[in-house]
C-alpha cells in the first residue's frame, strides 16, 4: 500500500500544503491561490482539499500529517526575546499574545479539527523542513545544504549534509543574527513591504552603485569562520513593531522612504550596497560550507535562496560543481520539506524521487476555462497553441 504524508505550513506567511505519495510530491499549492489573498497565512484548508482531491484519497487515508516547524520552540524564542529586551519589547509581545494563545500554540488541535484524519501528527524544525525541501527534491545522492532565511524557531541559517535518505544539520546561526532580516530591514527602509518587496530591492540594485558598502559592514559583520553578526544598535526588529529606527536613519543620513514616493539615486545606491554585501556574506558561507562538508554539490532553501542574482554568482564563482535551489524556497516550501523529511529521514525510506517539474498546483483545462468565460460574458478568442504563443510574445514585446 502507498504511504501518504501531508505537509502543512501556515500562520506566518505563504500558507501551503503538499502531499507526498511514497516519497514523491504529487500535489502542492499555496492557500493564496484559492482565497486570492496575497501571502495568505491562514490554515490552508483549501490547499489541503486540493491535494487530497488531486491524489483521489480522503483524509482518513493519510498515514502522517506533519507541520513545518515547532510552535512551542518558536514561542520560547519570542518569550525570551521579550524578556531580554524589556521594557522595549513588551508592546509587540502583548500584541502577539492573543494570536499565540488562541491559535499558534494549538496547531495539533487545529489540524485534528480541520483535517478529519486519525493519523499521527508530527512536527519538524523549521530549517529541517527547508533543508529537506532542497535535498530530497534535488538530483544529488549526496550534497551540502545551506538554508538561509529571516528566522525559524531560533535558527536563521544552517549548514547541513544530505546523504541518500538522511539530512543532518551540523551548524546553525541563531536569532537575532539574521541575513534575511538584515535584507528585510533594507527592504523596509527603502519603502517596500517586508516579506514581499525583497525582490524589488534585488531588482533595484543594478540601477545603483555600492557607495554604502561600509555602512552595510557596520550593520552586519562577516567573521573568518563564515558566520556573521548583526549590530543591533541599528535595528529594532527584535523588540519593536518596525524593522529599523532613528540610529539606522542617522547612519545613512536620510529618513526611511515613504511607500510609493519617488525613488532617487540614493535609494538605488542603498539597494546596490545591500545586494553586494549580501552576496559577499553568502559567498563566504558557501566557501565555508564546501570546506567543512567536502561535498561536491550544494542545495539551498529559505527565503534568501530566492535571491537569484546571488545564486548566479554562487554557481559561477563558488567551489561546488552544481547547485540546486528549491523553487519554493520560502515558507511555502516548508510543507514540501516537512512531508519529505518524515518519509525519508524519520521512516527511513530510500526510494527518493527528484523533483522533475513544478506543475503541482491547480489545472484549468481549456474546456473549463471556456465555460467560465461564457458564463461571465467575457469576450474571448480561441487560438491554436502556436498562434497563441506568437500573439502573446508580440503583446509582451
C-alpha positions in Angstrom: 0.0 0.0 0.0 1.1 3.5 -0.7 2.3 5.8 2.1 0.7 9.3 2.1 2.3 12.2 4.1 0.6 15.6 4.2 2.9 18.6 4.9 1.4 21.9 6.2 2.8 25.4 6.6 0.8 28.3 7.9 0.2 31.1 10.5 3.1 33.3 9.4 3.0 33.9 5.7 2.6 31.9 2.5 0.4 29.1 4.0 0.6 26.0 1.9 0.0 22.2 1.7 1.9 19.5 0.0 1.1 15.8 -0.4 3.8 13.1 -0.8 2.9 9.6 -2.1 5.7 7.1 -1.4 8.2 10.0 -1.1 7.2 11.8 -4.3 5.4 15.2 -4.1 2.3 14.7 -6.2 0.4 17.9 -5.3 1.3 21.2 -3.7 -0.4 24.6 -3.5 -0.4 27.9 -1.7 -3.6 28.9 0.1 -3.5 32.3 -1.6 -4.3 30.6 -5.0 -7.7 29.7 -3.7 -8.5 32.7 -1.4 -7.0 35.3 -3.7 -5.4 36.9 -0.6 -1.7 37.6 -1.3 0.6 35.9 1.2 -2.4 34.3 3.0 -1.2 32.9 6.2 -4.4 31.2 7.4 -4.8 27.5 7.8 -4.6 26.1 4.3 -7.9 24.2 4.2 -8.4 24.9 0.5 -4.9 23.8 -0.4 -5.3 20.6 1.7 -8.6 19.8 0.0 -7.0 20.3 -3.4 -4.1 18.0 -2.6 -6.4 15.2 -1.4 -8.6 15.6 -4.5 -5.6 15.5 -6.8 -4.5 12.2 -5.2 -8.0 10.8 -5.2 -7.9 10.0 -1.5 -9.8 11.0 1.7 -8.1 12.5 4.8 -8.6 9.2 6.5 -6.2 7.5 4.1 -3.3 9.8 5.2 -0.6 8.0 7.1 1.0 11.1 8.6 0.4 14.8 8.8 3.4 17.0 9.6 3.7 20.7 10.4 6.7 22.5 9.1 8.0 24.0 12.4 7.8 23.6 16.2 5.4 26.3 17.6 6.4 25.8 21.3 10.1 26.4 20.5 9.2 29.5 18.4 7.1 30.7 21.3 10.1 30.2 23.6 12.2 32.5 21.4 9.5 35.2 21.4 9.2 34.9 25.2 12.9 35.0 25.8 13.4 37.9 23.4 10.7 39.9 25.1 12.3 39.3 28.5 15.8 40.2 27.1 14.6 43.5 25.6 12.2 44.5 28.4 10.7 47.1 28.6 11.0 47.9 24.9 9.9 44.5 23.8 6.8 44.3 25.9 4.5 46.1 23.4 5.0 43.8 20.4 4.9 40.8 22.8 1.5 41.8 24.2 0.2 42.4 20.6 1.3 39.0 19.5 -0.1 37.1 22.5 -3.8 36.9 21.6 -3.0 35.1 18.3 -0.5 32.8 20.0 -2.9 31.9 22.8 -5.8 31.5 20.5 -4.2 29.8 17.5 -0.5 29.3 17.1 0.1 27.2 20.3 -2.7 24.8 19.4 -1.6 23.7 16.0 -2.2 20.0 16.7 -5.8 20.6 17.8 -6.5 22.8 14.8 -5.1 20.2 12.4 -7.2 17.5 14.1 -10.3 19.6 13.8 -9.7 20.9 10.2 -8.4 17.7 8.7 -10.7 14.8 9.6 -7.9 12.2 9.9 -6.9 10.0 12.8 -3.2 9.5 11.7 -0.2 10.7 13.8 0.5 14.5 13.7 4.3 15.3 13.7 6.4 18.5 13.8 9.7 19.1 12.1 12.1 22.0 12.9 11.7 25.0 10.5 15.2 24.7 9.0 14.9 20.9 8.8 11.9 21.5 6.6 13.9 23.9 4.4 16.9 21.6 4.2 14.7 18.6 3.3 12.8 20.5 0.7 16.1 21.3 -1.1 17.9 18.0 -0.7 15.2 15.4 -1.3 13.9 17.3 -4.4 17.5 17.6 -5.8 19.0 15.0 -8.2 22.0 14.6 -5.9 22.6 11.4 -3.8 25.0 13.4 -1.5 25.2 17.1 -1.1 25.9 20.0 1.2 22.8 22.0 2.2 22.6 25.7 3.1 19.4 27.2 4.4 19.2 31.0 5.0 16.0 33.0 5.9 14.6 35.5 8.4 14.1 33.2 11.3 12.6 29.9 12.1 12.4 28.8 15.7 15.8 30.1 16.7 17.9 29.3 13.7 18.3 31.9 10.9 20.8 29.9 8.8 22.0 26.3 8.9 24.7 24.2 7.3 23.7 20.6 6.7 24.6 17.4 4.8 22.2 15.2 2.9 23.2 11.6 2.1 20.7 9.2 0.5 17.7 9.4 2.8 19.2 11.3 5.6 19.5 15.1 6.4 21.9 16.1 9.2 22.1 19.7 10.4 25.7 20.4 11.6 25.8 24.1 12.3 23.4 27.0 12.8 23.3 30.7 13.2 20.7 32.0 15.7 18.4 34.9 16.1 18.8 37.9 16.3 21.7 37.5 13.9 19.9 37.1 10.6 21.0 37.7 7.0 17.3 37.5 5.9 16.2 40.1 8.5 19.1 42.4 7.5 17.9 42.4 3.9 14.2 42.8 5.1 15.3 45.8 7.1 16.8 47.3 4.0 13.5 46.5 2.2 11.6 48.3 4.9 14.0 51.3 4.9 13.6 51.6 1.1 9.8 51.8 1.5 8.8 48.3 0.4 6.8 45.7 2.2 8.7 43.2 4.3 8.3 39.6 3.2 7.0 40.9 -0.1 9.3 43.6 -1.5 12.7 42.0 -1.1 12.8 41.1 -4.8 12.3 44.8 -5.6 15.5 45.6 -3.7 17.3 43.0 -5.7 15.8 44.4 -8.9 16.6 48.0 -7.9 20.3 47.2 -7.1 21.7 47.2 -10.7 20.5 50.7 -11.2 22.7 52.0 -8.4 26.4 51.8 -7.2 27.5 50.2 -3.9 28.5 53.5 -2.4 27.3 52.5 1.1 29.2 49.2 1.4 31.0 50.4 4.6 27.6 51.2 6.1 26.5 47.6 5.3 29.6 46.3 7.0 28.7 48.4 10.1 25.2 46.9 10.1 26.3 43.2 9.6 29.8 41.9 10.3 31.2 38.9 8.5 33.6 36.7 10.5 36.5 34.5 9.3 34.6 31.3 10.0 31.8 32.2 7.6 29.4 33.3 10.3 28.0 36.8 10.7 26.6 39.0 13.4 24.1 41.9 13.3 24.9 45.2 15.0 21.6 45.5 17.0 22.2 49.2 17.8 20.8 50.0 14.4 17.8 47.6 14.3 14.5 47.3 16.1 13.1 44.1 14.7 14.0 42.1 17.8 11.9 44.3 20.1 9.8 46.7 18.0 7.0 46.8 15.5 9.3 48.3 12.9 12.5 46.9 11.3 14.7 50.0 11.9 14.8 53.1 14.0 16.4 56.6 14.1 20.0 55.3 14.5 19.7 53.4 11.3 18.4 56.6 9.5 21.2 58.7 11.1 23.8 56.2 9.7 22.6 56.8 6.2 21.7 60.5 6.7 18.2 60.1 5.3 14.8 59.1 6.7 13.0 56.0 5.5 11.5 56.3 2.1 7.7 56.7 2.2 6.0 53.9 0.3 5.1 54.9 -3.3 7.2 58.1 -3.1 9.8 58.8 -5.8 12.9 56.5 -5.9 16.1 58.5 -6.0 19.7 57.7 -6.8 20.3 57.4 -3.0 17.7 54.6 -2.8 19.3 52.8 -5.8 22.7 53.1 -4.2 21.5 51.7 -0.9 19.9 48.7 -2.7 23.1 48.1 -4.7 25.2 48.2 -1.5 22.9 45.8 0.4 22.8 43.4 -2.5 26.6 43.5 -2.9 27.1 42.8 0.8 24.5 40.0 0.9 26.4 38.4 -2.0 29.7 38.7 -0.2 28.4 37.2 3.0 26.6 34.3 1.1 29.8 33.6 -0.9 31.8 33.3 2.4 29.1 31.0 3.8 29.2 28.8 0.7 33.0 28.6 0.7 33.0 27.6 4.4 30.2 25.0 3.7 32.3 23.4 1.0 35.4 23.4 3.2 33.7 21.7 6.1 31.4 19.3 4.3 33.7 18.3 1.4 30.6 17.6 -0.7 30.7 18.2 -4.5 27.1 19.6 -4.8 25.1 22.3 -2.9 21.4 22.5 -2.2 19.8 25.7 -1.0 16.4 26.8 0.5 15.0 29.5 2.7 13.8 33.0 1.7 17.3 34.3 1.0 17.8 31.4 -1.5 15.2 33.2 -3.7 17.9 35.9 -4.4 18.6 34.6 -7.9 21.3 37.2 -8.5 23.3 35.8 -5.6 22.6 32.3 -6.7 24.0 33.1 -10.1 27.2 34.3 -8.5 27.4 31.1 -6.3 27.1 29.0 -9.4 29.7 30.9 -11.3 32.3 31.6 -8.6 31.5 29.1 -5.9 33.5 25.9 -5.3 30.6 23.4 -5.9 30.2 21.5 -9.1 26.5 22.3 -9.3 23.7 24.0 -7.4 20.1 23.0 -6.7 17.7 25.7 -5.3 14.3 24.6 -4.1 11.8 26.5 -6.4 9.5 27.2 -3.4 12.3 28.3 -1.0 10.0 30.4 1.2 7.9 29.1 4.0 5.5 27.6 1.4 8.2 25.1 0.5 8.3 24.1 4.2 5.2 22.0 3.6 7.1 20.1 0.9 10.2 19.6 3.1 8.2 18.5 6.1 6.4 15.8 4.2 9.6 14.5 2.6 11.6 14.7 5.9 9.1 12.4 7.6 9.0 9.9 4.8 12.8 9.7 4.2 14.5 10.7 7.4 12.1 9.5 10.1 10.6 6.5 8.3 13.9 5.6 6.7 12.5 5.1 3.2 15.2 5.2 0.5 13.1 5.5 -2.7 13.9 9.2 -3.4 12.2 10.8 -6.4 13.9 14.1 -7.5 11.6 17.0 -8.4 11.2 16.8 -12.2 8.7 19.7 -12.6 6.9 22.3 -10.5 3.4 21.9 -12.1 1.9 20.6 -8.8 -1.0 23.1 -8.4 -4.4 23.6 -9.9 -5.0 22.8 -13.5 -7.6 24.5 -15.7 -8.4 22.6 -18.9 -9.4 24.7 -21.9 -13.0 23.4 -21.8 -13.3 24.6 -18.1 -11.8 28.0 -19.0 -14.1 28.5 -21.9 -17.2 27.5 -19.9 -16.2 30.2 -17.3 -15.7 32.9 -19.9 -19.1 32.1 -21.4 -20.8 32.1 -18.0 -19.3 35.5 -17.1 -19.9 37.1 -20.5 -16.2 37.9 -21.2 -15.2 38.4 -24.8 -12.6 35.9 -25.9 -10.9 34.4 -28.9 -9.8 30.8 -29.2 -6.5 30.2 -30.9 -4.2 27.3 -31.8 -1.3 27.0 -29.4 1.4 28.2 -31.9 -0.6 31.3 -32.8 -1.5 31.9 -29.1 2.2 31.8 -28.2 3.2 34.1 -31.0 0.4 36.6 -30.2 1.3 36.6 -26.5 5.0 37.2 -27.3 4.1 40.1 -29.6 1.9 41.6 -26.9 4.6 41.4 -24.3 7.2 42.8 -26.7 
